[in-house]
């Protein structure tokens, strides 16, 4: 199995395990009266499953993102200096204008 797929599966399993702990704590501390709502409803197991899966997706994504960001790349240790590029200077273009043209302004000329 490729390393990246193995990394994803392991971190997804860790994320779903953390989600199970999180949902268990939500029920144990009876946050928003969830324990009562789930235990007294005939569809409570579906609500519990949806709550666990939804939180599992989030926790697995965060866990995988943390694992990817913690990967070290050994090529970044030495300075390379980069490429030297010329910087363009933005100078206004010079356009010659005759004096007669300045006097005949179409916006202010009332003929």
N, C-alpha and C positions, 0 to 999 in steps of 0.2 A: 504494500500500500504506500502511495507517495506520502512524503513527510507533511505536506500542507494539508492533505485530507485527514491524516491522523491527528494533526494539531487541531483542526477544526472539530473533529468528533470528540476529542478529549475535552476541549474547552466548552463545547456545547453540553456535554454531560455534566461538567462542573457547574455551568450556568443553570441547568435544570435542577441540579441538586441544591444549589443556593436558593432557587425559586421555591423548592419544596420546603426548605427551612423557613423562608420568608412567609409563605402561606401558612405554615404551621404556627408561626409566631402570631400572625394575624388572627388565627382562630383561637390560639391559647389565651391571648390578651383580650379577646372578644372586641376587636376594633370594629366600630360601626355596627355592633351587634351581629357580626357575621356568623359566629358559632350558632347562635339561636336560629338565624335565618336558614342556614344550611342543614342543621340537625332536625328542624321541624318540617321542612319541605320534602315532598316526595321527589322533587327534581333537584334536591340539594347536591347530589353527587355530580350532576352535570355542571352546576355552578362551580363546584370545587374543581372539577377537571378544567373548565374554561379559565378559571382564575389561575390555576397552576400553569397551564400551557401558555397563556398570555404573558405571565411574568417570566416563564421559562424562556420565551423567545427574546425578551428584553435582556434578561440576565445573561443568556448565552451570547448574544451579540456584544454586550459590554465586555464579557470575559474574553471573547475572541479578539476584540479590538485591543484590549490591554495586552494580551499575549503577543499580538503582532507588533504593537508599538514598543514592546520591551525587547524585541529581537535586535541583536547587535550586528552591525555591518562592519567588518574589520577594515574595509577599504577607506573609511572616512578618517582614519587616524593621522595620515600624513598630509601636510598642506601642499597644494598643487599650484596655487597662484592664479589659476583661471586664464582666460583669453583676454588679451588687450584689444579693445575695440575703440575705434575713433568716435569721438563725441561730436555730433552735428550741432552747430550753432545756428539758432534760429534768428536770422537777421531780416528786418523788413526789406521788401523789394523796393528799389528806387524806380519810380515811374515819372518820367519827365512830363510836366504839365505846362502848357502855355498860359500866359497871363490872361489872354482873351477868353480862354475856356473857363477860367474861374469866375469871371463876371457873369457868364451866361449859365446860371444855375437853374435847371428846369423846375426845381421845387419852390424857389423863392421868386422866380421871374414871373411878373404879372403882365402878360401881353394881351 
